[in-house]
């Protein structure tokens, strides 16, 4: 699976913006949870294009 072929620049920007906004709104961030959320967003987009 080549993620770069399935994930558009706009989709990546949307994911990163969502994560950035979450990071700005919370005082304490669990990095492991943040990474899992990023992973889930990417997998959702990739699986939707299959």
PDB file of N, CA, C and O in Angstrom, chain B, residues numbered from 101:
ATOM      1  N   UNK B 101       0.851  -1.169   0.000  1.00  0.00           N
ATOM      2  CA  UNK B 101       0.000   0.000   0.000  1.00  0.00           C
ATOM      3  C   UNK B 101       0.899   1.235   0.000  1.00  0.00           C
ATOM      4  O   UNK B 101       1.747   1.397   0.878  1.00  0.00           O
ATOM      5  N   UNK B 102       0.707   2.087  -0.978  1.00  0.00           N
ATOM      6  CA  UNK B 102       1.462   3.331  -1.059  1.00  0.00           C
ATOM      7  C   UNK B 102       0.542   4.479  -0.647  1.00  0.00           C
ATOM      8  O   UNK B 102      -0.327   4.903  -1.409  1.00  0.00           O
ATOM      9  N   UNK B 103       0.748   4.966   0.556  1.00  0.00           N
ATOM     10  CA  UNK B 103      -0.133   5.991   1.107  1.00  0.00           C
ATOM     11  C   UNK B 103      -0.091   7.267   0.279  1.00  0.00           C
ATOM     12  O   UNK B 103      -1.112   7.937   0.122  1.00  0.00           O
ATOM     13  N   UNK B 104       1.073   7.608  -0.248  1.00  0.00           N
ATOM     14  CA  UNK B 104       1.197   8.868  -0.989  1.00  0.00           C
ATOM     15  C   UNK B 104       0.353   8.873  -2.259  1.00  0.00           C
ATOM     16  O   UNK B 104      -0.009   9.940  -2.755  1.00  0.00           O
ATOM     17  N   UNK B 105       0.038   7.704  -2.785  1.00  0.00           N
ATOM     18  CA  UNK B 105      -0.819   7.631  -3.972  1.00  0.00           C
ATOM     19  C   UNK B 105      -2.293   7.784  -3.617  1.00  0.00           C
ATOM     20  O   UNK B 105      -3.094   8.186  -4.461  1.00  0.00           O
ATOM     21  N   UNK B 106      -2.653   7.472  -2.395  1.00  0.00           N
ATOM     22  CA  UNK B 106      -4.055   7.481  -1.994  1.00  0.00           C
ATOM     23  C   UNK B 106      -4.447   8.701  -1.180  1.00  0.00           C
ATOM     24  O   UNK B 106      -5.633   9.007  -1.051  1.00  0.00           O
ATOM     25  N   UNK B 107      -3.465   9.399  -0.631  1.00  0.00           N
ATOM     26  CA  UNK B 107      -3.726  10.535   0.241  1.00  0.00           C
ATOM     27  C   UNK B 107      -3.346  11.813  -0.491  1.00  0.00           C
ATOM     28  O   UNK B 107      -2.174  12.045  -0.786  1.00  0.00           O
ATOM     29  N   UNK B 108      -4.340  12.636  -0.779  1.00  0.00           N
ATOM     30  CA  UNK B 108      -4.061  13.879  -1.499  1.00  0.00           C
ATOM     31  C   UNK B 108      -3.435  14.900  -0.557  1.00  0.00           C
ATOM     32  O   UNK B 108      -3.503  14.762   0.664  1.00  0.00           O
ATOM     33  N   UNK B 109      -2.835  15.909  -1.133  1.00  0.00           N
ATOM     34  CA  UNK B 109      -2.239  16.973  -0.334  1.00  0.00           C
ATOM     35  C   UNK B 109      -3.300  17.651   0.525  1.00  0.00           C
ATOM     36  O   UNK B 109      -3.048  17.967   1.688  1.00  0.00           O
ATOM     37  N   UNK B 110      -4.471  17.873  -0.035  1.00  0.00           N
ATOM     38  CA  UNK B 110      -5.561  18.520   0.705  1.00  0.00           C
ATOM     39  C   UNK B 110      -6.011  17.653   1.879  1.00  0.00           C
ATOM     40  O   UNK B 110      -6.255  18.167   2.971  1.00  0.00           O
ATOM     41  N   UNK B 111      -6.120  16.360   1.665  1.00  0.00           N
ATOM     42  CA  UNK B 111      -6.528  15.464   2.743  1.00  0.00           C
ATOM     43  C   UNK B 111      -5.498  15.472   3.870  1.00  0.00           C
ATOM     44  O   UNK B 111      -5.865  15.484   5.045  1.00  0.00           O
ATOM     45  N   UNK B 112      -4.211  15.464   3.518  1.00  0.00           N
ATOM     46  CA  UNK B 112      -3.157  15.520   4.520  1.00  0.00           C
ATOM     47  C   UNK B 112      -3.201  16.837   5.283  1.00  0.00           C
ATOM     48  O   UNK B 112      -3.044  16.854   6.503  1.00  0.00           O
ATOM     49  N   UNK B 113      -3.410  17.927   4.579  1.00  0.00           N
ATOM     50  CA  UNK B 113      -3.514  19.225   5.237  1.00  0.00           C
ATOM     51  C   UNK B 113      -4.684  19.250   6.219  1.00  0.00           C
ATOM     52  O   UNK B 113      -4.559  19.782   7.321  1.00  0.00           O
ATOM     53  N   UNK B 114      -5.810  18.679   5.823  1.00  0.00           N
ATOM     54  CA  UNK B 114      -6.980  18.631   6.705  1.00  0.00           C
ATOM     55  C   UNK B 114      -6.681  17.835   7.968  1.00  0.00           C
ATOM     56  O   UNK B 114      -7.055  18.246   9.067  1.00  0.00           O
ATOM     57  N   UNK B 115      -6.013  16.704   7.815  1.00  0.00           N
ATOM     58  CA  UNK B 115      -5.659  15.872   8.967  1.00  0.00           C
ATOM     59  C   UNK B 115      -4.723  16.639   9.897  1.00  0.00           C
ATOM     60  O   UNK B 115      -4.939  16.675  11.109  1.00  0.00           O
ATOM     61  N   UNK B 116      -3.692  17.246   9.333  1.00  0.00           N
ATOM     62  CA  UNK B 116      -2.719  17.976  10.145  1.00  0.00           C
ATOM     63  C   UNK B 116      -3.350  19.176  10.833  1.00  0.00           C
ATOM     64  O   UNK B 116      -3.018  19.474  11.981  1.00  0.00           O
ATOM     65  N   UNK B 117      -4.245  19.863  10.157  1.00  0.00           N
ATOM     66  CA  UNK B 117      -4.922  21.010  10.757  1.00  0.00           C
ATOM     67  C   UNK B 117      -5.806  20.565  11.927  1.00  0.00           C
ATOM     68  O   UNK B 117      -5.846  21.221  12.968  1.00  0.00           O
ATOM     69  N   UNK B 118      -6.500  19.465  11.749  1.00  0.00           N
ATOM     70  CA  UNK B 118      -7.346  18.933  12.824  1.00  0.00           C
ATOM     71  C   UNK B 118      -6.507  18.591  14.046  1.00  0.00           C
ATOM     72  O   UNK B 118      -6.881  18.922  15.171  1.00  0.00           O
ATOM     73  N   UNK B 119      -5.384  17.935  13.832  1.00  0.00           N
ATOM     74  CA  UNK B 119      -4.498  17.551  14.936  1.00  0.00           C
ATOM     75  C   UNK B 119      -3.885  18.792  15.583  1.00  0.00           C
ATOM     76  O   UNK B 119      -3.773  18.867  16.807  1.00  0.00           O
ATOM     77  N   UNK B 120      -3.492  19.758  14.764  1.00  0.00           N
ATOM     78  CA  UNK B 120      -2.927  21.002  15.289  1.00  0.00           C
ATOM     79  C   UNK B 120      -3.930  21.716  16.185  1.00  0.00           C
ATOM     80  O   UNK B 120      -3.591  22.163  17.281  1.00  0.00           O
ATOM     81  N   UNK B 121      -5.166  21.818  15.710  1.00  0.00           N
ATOM     82  CA  UNK B 121      -6.205  22.496  16.491  1.00  0.00           C
ATOM     83  C   UNK B 121      -6.460  21.765  17.804  1.00  0.00           C
ATOM     84  O   UNK B 121      -6.669  22.400  18.838  1.00  0.00           O
ATOM     85  N   UNK B 122      -6.445  20.448  17.768  1.00  0.00           N
ATOM     86  CA  UNK B 122      -6.631  19.678  18.995  1.00  0.00           C
ATOM     87  C   UNK B 122      -5.478  19.959  19.955  1.00  0.00           C
ATOM     88  O   UNK B 122      -5.696  20.143  21.152  1.00  0.00           O
ATOM     89  N   UNK B 123      -4.267  19.991  19.439  1.00  0.00           N
ATOM     90  CA  UNK B 123      -3.106  20.270  20.275  1.00  0.00           C
ATOM     91  C   UNK B 123      -3.140  21.651  20.887  1.00  0.00           C
ATOM     92  O   UNK B 123      -2.677  21.839  22.012  1.00  0.00           O
ATOM     93  N   UNK B 124      -3.680  22.624  20.169  1.00  0.00           N
ATOM     94  CA  UNK B 124      -3.764  23.979  20.688  1.00  0.00           C
ATOM     95  C   UNK B 124      -4.862  24.137  21.735  1.00  0.00           C
ATOM     96  O   UNK B 124      -4.776  25.010  22.599  1.00  0.00           O
ATOM     97  N   UNK B 125      -5.876  23.311  21.664  1.00  0.00           N
ATOM     98  CA  UNK B 125      -7.017  23.470  22.563  1.00  0.00           C
ATOM     99  C   UNK B 125      -6.860  22.702  23.878  1.00  0.00           C
ATOM    100  O   UNK B 125      -7.567  22.984  24.844  1.00  0.00           O
ATOM    101  N   UNK B 126      -5.950  21.745  23.922  1.00  0.00           N
ATOM    102  CA  UNK B 126      -5.787  20.940  25.129  1.00  0.00           C
ATOM    103  C   UNK B 126      -4.507  21.316  25.858  1.00  0.00           C
ATOM    104  O   UNK B 126      -3.472  21.569  25.241  1.00  0.00           O
ATOM    105  N   UNK B 127      -4.599  21.350  27.191  1.00  0.00           N
ATOM    106  CA  UNK B 127      -3.422  21.678  27.999  1.00  0.00           C
ATOM    107  C   UNK B 127      -2.439  20.517  28.050  1.00  0.00           C
ATOM    108  O   UNK B 127      -1.236  20.711  27.880  1.00  0.00           O
ATOM    109  N   UNK B 128      -2.944  19.324  28.280  1.00  0.00           N
ATOM    110  CA  UNK B 128      -2.097  18.134  28.363  1.00  0.00           C
ATOM    111  C   UNK B 128      -2.455  17.190  27.221  1.00  0.00           C
ATOM    112  O   UNK B 128      -3.611  16.805  27.051  1.00  0.00           O
ATOM    113  N   UNK B 129      -1.455  16.832  26.455  1.00  0.00           N
ATOM    114  CA  UNK B 129      -1.692  15.961  25.311  1.00  0.00           C
ATOM    115  C   UNK B 129      -0.916  14.666  25.503  1.00  0.00           C
ATOM    116  O   UNK B 129       0.282  14.685  25.785  1.00  0.00           O
ATOM    117  N   UNK B 130      -1.593  13.565  25.352  1.00  0.00           N
ATOM    118  CA  UNK B 130      -0.944  12.267  25.368  1.00  0.00           C
ATOM    119  C   UNK B 130      -0.464  11.997  23.946  1.00  0.00           C
ATOM    120  O   UNK B 130      -1.273  11.832  23.034  1.00  0.00           O
ATOM    121  N   UNK B 131       0.837  11.954  23.762  1.00  0.00           N
ATOM    122  CA  UNK B 131       1.419  11.816  22.427  1.00  0.00           C
ATOM    123  C   UNK B 131       0.992  10.513  21.768  1.00  0.00           C
ATOM    124  O   UNK B 131       0.729  10.481  20.565  1.00  0.00           O
ATOM    125  N   UNK B 132       0.921   9.452  22.536  1.00  0.00           N
ATOM    126  CA  UNK B 132       0.510   8.161  21.979  1.00  0.00           C
ATOM    127  C   UNK B 132      -0.899   8.246  21.416  1.00  0.00           C
ATOM    128  O   UNK B 132      -1.169   7.732  20.330  1.00  0.00           O
ATOM    129  N   UNK B 133      -1.796   8.889  22.145  1.00  0.00           N
ATOM    130  CA  UNK B 133      -3.172   9.054  21.650  1.00  0.00           C
ATOM    131  C   UNK B 133      -3.202   9.934  20.409  1.00  0.00           C
ATOM    132  O   UNK B 133      -3.967   9.675  19.479  1.00  0.00           O
ATOM    133  N   UNK B 134      -2.386  10.955  20.393  1.00  0.00           N
ATOM    134  CA  UNK B 134      -2.327  11.862  19.243  1.00  0.00           C
ATOM    135  C   UNK B 134      -1.852  11.114  17.996  1.00  0.00           C
ATOM    136  O   UNK B 134      -2.414  11.286  16.914  1.00  0.00           O
ATOM    137  N   UNK B 135      -0.830  10.296  18.147  1.00  0.00           N
ATOM    138  CA  UNK B 135      -0.324   9.509  17.024  1.00  0.00           C
ATOM    139  C   UNK B 135      -1.376   8.515  16.551  1.00  0.00           C
ATOM    140  O   UNK B 135      -1.553   8.324  15.348  1.00  0.00           O
ATOM    141  N   UNK B 136      -2.068   7.886  17.481  1.00  0.00           N
ATOM    142  CA  UNK B 136      -3.135   6.952  17.111  1.00  0.00           C
ATOM    143  C   UNK B 136      -4.239   7.669  16.341  1.00  0.00           C
ATOM    144  O   UNK B 136      -4.788   7.116  15.388  1.00  0.00           O
ATOM    145  N   UNK B 137      -4.569   8.891  16.744  1.00  0.00           N
ATOM    146  CA  UNK B 137      -5.598   9.655  16.038  1.00  0.00           C
ATOM    147  C   UNK B 137      -5.149   9.983  14.614  1.00  0.00           C
ATOM    148  O   UNK B 137      -5.935   9.877  13.672  1.00  0.00           O
ATOM    149  N   UNK B 138      -3.898  10.377  14.460  1.00  0.00           N
ATOM    150  CA  UNK B 138      -3.363  10.650  13.122  1.00  0.00           C
ATOM    151  C   UNK B 138      -3.443   9.385  12.275  1.00  0.00           C
ATOM    152  O   UNK B 138      -3.879   9.423  11.125  1.00  0.00           O
ATOM    153  N   UNK B 139      -3.021   8.272  12.851  1.00  0.00           N
ATOM    154  CA  UNK B 139      -3.058   6.985  12.148  1.00  0.00           C
ATOM    155  C   UNK B 139      -4.484   6.640  11.707  1.00  0.00           C
ATOM    156  O   UNK B 139      -4.702   6.210  10.574  1.00  0.00           O
ATOM    157  N   UNK B 140      -5.440   6.829  12.601  1.00  0.00           N
ATOM    158  CA  UNK B 140      -6.838   6.533  12.277  1.00  0.00           C
ATOM    159  C   UNK B 140      -7.348   7.406  11.131  1.00  0.00           C
ATOM    160  O   UNK B 140      -8.027   6.915  10.229  1.00  0.00           O
ATOM    161  N   UNK B 141      -7.022   8.698  11.165  1.00  0.00           N
ATOM    162  CA  UNK B 141      -7.438   9.603  10.095  1.00  0.00           C
ATOM    163  C   UNK B 141      -6.865   9.154   8.752  1.00  0.00           C
ATOM    164  O   UNK B 141      -7.579   9.097   7.751  1.00  0.00           O
ATOM    165  N   UNK B 142      -5.587   8.841   8.742  1.00  0.00           N
ATOM    166  CA  UNK B 142      -4.928   8.426   7.492  1.00  0.00           C
ATOM    167  C   UNK B 142      -5.516   7.114   6.993  1.00  0.00           C
ATOM    168  O   UNK B 142      -5.806   6.981   5.804  1.00  0.00           O
ATOM    169  N   UNK B 143      -5.694   6.153   7.875  1.00  0.00           N
ATOM    170  CA  UNK B 143      -6.240   4.856   7.465  1.00  0.00           C
ATOM    171  C   UNK B 143      -7.671   4.995   6.952  1.00  0.00           C
ATOM    172  O   UNK B 143      -8.060   4.286   6.025  1.00  0.00           O
ATOM    173  N   UNK B 144      -8.454   5.889   7.534  1.00  0.00           N
ATOM    174  CA  UNK B 144      -9.812   6.114   7.063  1.00  0.00           C
ATOM    175  C   UNK B 144      -9.797   6.614   5.621  1.00  0.00           C
ATOM    176  O   UNK B 144     -10.565   6.136   4.786  1.00  0.00           O
ATOM    177  N   UNK B 145      -8.924   7.575   5.332  1.00  0.00           N
ATOM    178  CA  UNK B 145      -8.833   8.130   3.985  1.00  0.00           C
ATOM    179  C   UNK B 145      -8.328   7.086   3.013  1.00  0.00           C
ATOM    180  O   UNK B 145      -8.872   6.949   1.917  1.00  0.00           O
ATOM    181  N   UNK B 146      -7.292   6.342   3.395  1.00  0.00           N
ATOM    182  CA  UNK B 146      -6.701   5.343   2.516  1.00  0.00           C
ATOM    183  C   UNK B 146      -7.696   4.234   2.228  1.00  0.00           C
ATOM    184  O   UNK B 146      -7.844   3.813   1.081  1.00  0.00           O
ATOM    185  N   UNK B 147      -8.375   3.760   3.252  1.00  0.00           N
ATOM    186  CA  UNK B 147      -9.337   2.672   3.065  1.00  0.00           C
ATOM    187  C   UNK B 147     -10.561   3.117   2.265  1.00  0.00           C
ATOM    188  O   UNK B 147     -11.179   2.302   1.581  1.00  0.00           O
ATOM    189  N   UNK B 148     -10.908   4.375   2.342  1.00  0.00           N
ATOM    190  CA  UNK B 148     -12.058   4.877   1.596  1.00  0.00           C
ATOM    191  C   UNK B 148     -11.777   4.931   0.099  1.00  0.00           C
ATOM    192  O   UNK B 148     -12.706   4.884  -0.707  1.00  0.00           O
ATOM    193  N   UNK B 149     -10.506   5.029  -0.280  1.00  0.00           N
ATOM    194  CA  UNK B 149     -10.164   5.122  -1.700  1.00  0.00           C
ATOM    195  C   UNK B 149      -9.885   3.776  -2.332  1.00  0.00           C
ATOM    196  O   UNK B 149      -9.615   3.698  -3.531  1.00  0.00           O
ATOM    197  N   UNK B 150      -9.948   2.712  -1.545  1.00  0.00           N
ATOM    198  CA  UNK B 150      -9.702   1.364  -2.102  1.00  0.00           C
ATOM    199  C   UNK B 150     -10.918   0.821  -2.772  1.00  0.00           C
ATOM    200  O   UNK B 150     -10.891  -0.294  -3.292  1.00  0.00           O
TER     201      UNK B 150
END
